[in-house]
Amino acid sequence: MTVCPEDAIIAGDMENPETEISGTISGQEVQARKPEKGTEPNLFYVEGDESSITPESTDRGEHYMWSDAPNQVETRGAAREDFDLERAAQSLAESDVSLSNSDRSMIEPKADGGERPGRKEGCGCDSCDCDEGSDRVASDGGARSGTSADVGSSRTERAYELLQTEAKRVYDVAENHRTSWGWEVYSYTWTKSISAGVFLLPVLLMLTGLIEPSLDLIGASATVSAAFLGLTGVLLILDLDRPGRFHWVLLRPNWKSWLVRGAYIITAYGGYLGLVVVGWLLGVDAVVHPTSLVAGGALAAATAVYTAFLFSQSKGRDLWQSPAMPLHMFVQAVVAGAAATALMGLIGIGTFVGPSRLLLAAGLVVHLALIGSEILTPHQTEDAEEAAARIVRGEFSTAFWIGGIALGIAVPLILIAISGTGPVVAAAGIAALAGLFAFEYCWITAPQTISLA
């Protein structure tokens, strides 16, 4: 297959040792993007370096090689963030990328006309003493205090030179790939939480003996759950590039994908809810038998948490790799379910008001603690740290603090503390649902604003 007449791009079967691409990969130094993710990359850069494949390593200027840069690169039209050259150089220096260049002399010119030490003569390694105890380089090209002014050119200095003089962004596709998962996804995670929680909570209350098993209660909960599950399915189909082929997910499944597994979980849950509603209408008491309730509770819990594993398969989005996400998805379902059952109290199902109040308060406290652990604590990678920063103090800070925290957590807790009456608990539930939607928007959208290419 010919994809580039000049062979700047080579495509082929990497499993076949006779192909040109296999020979290129085995015979030359190549680098892959984020190999630590273990994603079996299928794109390799010959003699690549960090400044050419990591988006954060180059400045986002006003102009590209052939055009003006779009004003929505990474910031949706807001002012561009200043490029932190020192931070980029330090990140590059700490990577395992080779920064050696045998053609450079001991002393090299700096941008300000002075001289900067080069790498040691004949040194092509990345881990010898010339890389130890390095000086940090200031933005004016001068050296900050280090262990010794006589130490040869450090990795940080070499990285600084590469980024300052050799790496220049000439094209950017970030604005075209910013939100692969848009409003349909954070809306569907919200409706799915309601669907799972509004059925799961009555089941748990009945199984634990906190409320008496009731065919009418379980039937009403199943009806509300089925309605939100149907809306979830519509949103899932809308999110597909080819909605008309949505049935292929079930008929041509890729069992390694949690999208497929989730589709089967939702289908099974929907079928169960349908049976419960029919049984309720026919007065079949077996619907509230403990075995039936356990099966329904398991399907509801699986529906609530499977999305966490779907997000974790998106290895390029570091903030979604939190090990606490399955628990957080379950807690969000508890919050959504408590809010929904509290609202059901307004239509005469007063049995839910007291338990909903307690479960909503407990769920919100745990939800806040998990937000703190996933967003407000230090992260292991720069991409995760940057995504969290954009939520807490960047583009998404208003939705996060006002919507997700103030309206979604503080207001409901205050209302619950003030009164336990049906209308007040229902108002707390409405605020909690609105805040949960705001949080889902921030959590799902912010990591996608980090450039991958």
Salt bridges, closest charged atoms under 4 A:
GLU62 OE2 - ARG80 NH1 3.26
ASP68 OD1 - HIS63 ND1 2.61
GLU74 OE1 - ARG60 NH2 3.99
GLU74 OE1 - ARG390 NH2 3.11
GLU86 OE1 - ARG136 NH2 3.51
GLU86 OE1 - ARG144 NH2 2.94
GLU108 OE2 - ARG104 NH1 2.96
ASP112 OD2 - LYS110 NZ 3.70
ASP126 OD1 - ARG155 NH1 3.23
GLU161 OE2 - ARG116 NE 3.37
GLU161 OE1 - ARG158 NH1 3.76
GLU166 OE2 - ARG104 NH2 2.26
GLU166 OE2 - ARG158 NH1 3.96
ASP172 OD2 - ARG169 NH1 2.30
ASP318 OD2 - LYS34 NZ 3.67
ASP318 OD1 - LYS37 NZ 2.57
GLU374 OE1 - HIS328 ND1 2.55
GLU382 OE1 - ARG87 NE 3.99
ASP383 OD2 - LYS34 NZ 2.38
GLU385 OE1 - HIS379 ND1 3.34
GLU386 OE2 - ARG390 NE 2.92
GLU395 OE2 - ARG76 NE 3.18
GLU395 OE2 - ARG178 NH2 2.96
